[in-house]
């Protein structure tokens, strides 16, 4: 019968390492007899003084006869099922502990697009009111209505309604295709529906532009179309899906087939493989950037069509309040950005990226080099514990977090960990933006005396109050959950540090 000897350094004050002894007896029970050398905390072996050299530095691998590892973490001697079990328990010891996020209601795609359609039509109507208002209440006024409707181009109205309604119609048709089409014909029916809808929408837009070109200067047509078309092709190329679909789940993309999606949200896999964690982080970064581009384009295009397009086609002899109209466009654009960001980055999505960031970890560059600091060569297959010092590309780095698998000096990994190690930072930014927006609108409303300005600013406030409620709720939920998670992570770190002494 084989004999293995495992040395554990125990702190007489803390009883936590004794729980680890009972845990590791199960791991090596199948090998044979096991003996433990319990030493006081003041005595340490030589490997403990050399810094975080390898996995053998932790509580269960100080001295194993059949399993030994070099400083770089590579296997030197021995193999078998017992080694695999020890490695699995080592990874589980370093793996971050996740706190389940509560269920937070999120608007579905159809609900969000329906609300966006109503908001866009209301915003366009208010902008037309700011431009074509009348003084119908005066006793000798020649106007019987609150607006000069005869000055508004009907083809421009058709153009605006078509542009703001395209995503809602697409989402409604896609829901119908999902329910009615068979599984084997699903992708074909979806592509056919998208191409048919694109043909109809483009036909209506071209018909409107043709009649508008006959009544207005061609430069105005250029101002109406060029910014949106240029930005779209610059951000998405010749892809058709972003023109209709706000969801960021990839469709028929080979490099993203390994990532599973549930209700347009990628799923996190608590893997113990360093390469798998880095690949997952890369996929999450791509998905985050995809959502960011679509949210920015959707909000900016809506603000341009509903706020700026009516200004372009105002007759030259018509006088209006230019500062107020520009201010209205800016406020509406910021409100749409907040609404689309709150929809694109819900609480559950931020939690998925947060879990990946905890597994990724972060390396901090050591500026003041000390020749006495022991640094190992970075190995991309090792889960580096907290405080490990490695050398990579002639630079020295120290790890932060329970485990670190990021590439030292990789800016993308560092940016991902900084942004999502605490997701409340992103929600706090959205909440601050929405609070400033609502506060500015309230201040403007207090100082406003014109009836059309009071009406337009009041309706904008009502629209932004809903977004403010959603962002505030998400922030409070995340703040409470991640505060509890931080306490758990600190306790786990204390257990690891006490067991490594």
Secondary structure, DSSP 8 states (H G I E B T S, - for coil): -EEEEEEEE--SS--HHHHHHHHHHHHSTTTEEEEEEEE-TT---HHHHT-S-SGGGSTT-SS-SS-EE-TTS-EEE--SHHHHHHHHHHHHHHS-------------HHHHHHHHHHHHHHHHHHHHHHHHB--TTSTT-S-SSSB-GGGS-HHHHHHHHHHHHHHHHHHHHHHHHHHHS-STTHHHHHHHHHHHHHHHHHHHHHHHHHHHHHHS-HHHHHHHHHHHHHHHHHHHTT-SHHHH------SS-GGGTTS-EETTEE-----S-HHHHHHHHHHHHHHHHHHHHHHHHHHHHHHIIIIIHHHHT--TT----HHHHHHHHHHHHHHHHHHHHHHHS-HHHHHHHHHHHHHH-EEEE--S--TTS--EE--TT--EETT-EEEETTEEEEEESSEE-S-TT-HHHHHHHHHHTTTHHHHHHHHHHHHHHHHHHHHHHHH--SHHHHHHHHHHHHHHHHHHHHHHHHHHHHHHHHHHHHHHHHHHHHHHHHHH-
